């Protein structure tokens, strides 16, 4: 993939995004998974729950 292909791809993506209705863009944004869940699964979530449980007991 050369630089021109990359620019063309990015331009197409931006134009498609701009042509979507605002409500659809906001809906997609609300249902986006968090960074830690996306990259590491449920392990960070479960650790966070355990830490909260232990802090509550103290």
N, C-alpha and C positions, 0 to 999 in steps of 0.2 A: 504494500500500500504506500503510494508516494504522497507527497504533501498536497498535491492538487485533489486527490481522492479524499483525503482527510477534510479539506476545506469544503468540498462538495457535500460530503456526508453531514458535517456540522451545520452547513447552511440549510440542508433539507430538514434536519431535525428541528432547527430553530423555527423555520417557516411553518412546519406542521404544528409545533407547539403554539405558535402565535395564532394559528387558524382555529384552534380548539376554543370552545366557549369557556368563559372564565369559571363557570360553575363546575365544569368537568375537571379543570385543572385543580381547583380547590378540593374537590372530592378525592382526587388522586393523592393530593398532598396530605390529607387527613388520614388516609389509610396506609401511609408509608410506614414500614417497620423501622424500629430504631437501629442505630448503627451497630450497637453491640449484639443485638439479636440477629441482624442480617449477616454479620461476619462470624459470630461465635455461637450461634444457636441459643438454646435456653440455659446454658451454663451460667452466664452472668446474671440472668434473671433469678435463677435458683439460689445463687450465692447471695444476692441482694436480699432475697426473702429470708434466708438463714440469718444474715447479719441483723436484720430488723427484729427477728424473733429473739435473738440472744440479747439485743440491746433492750428490748421490752422487758425481759425477765430480770435484768439487773436493777 
